[in-house]
Amino acid sequence: MPDMNQMMGMAKNMAKRMEEEMDAINVEGNAGGGMVAVNMDGHKRLKALRIASEVVDPADIEMLQDLILAAVNDAQTKVEEKLKSGLGGMAGGMPGGFPFGAL
């Protein structure tokens, strides 16, 4: 069994790798058949927003708002899926059953 210093070192290395993985994630969320699209990183920060001119109707702003929300939610779901599949296995190397897979 590793000592506490080794475990702390392993945890720091894991945190650094997780941060690098999250920085590398880039997903696109879409709504309205791609009429509204957003790009989001692994920290769930929006990086880009694209809106097709066809959905910009001053008489129906609510529809555009709904499409933007749907695109953002789609991107967030995709980030969560990538985080679960990509980062969930990182905790496997940690002794003592640390719950890092839930991060």
Secondary structure, 3 states (H helix, E strand, C coil): CCCHHHHHHHHHHHHHHHHHHHHHCEEEEEECCCCEEEEEECCCCEEEEEECHHHCCHHHHHHHHHHHHHHHHHHHHHHHHHHHHHHHHHHHHCHHHCCHHHC
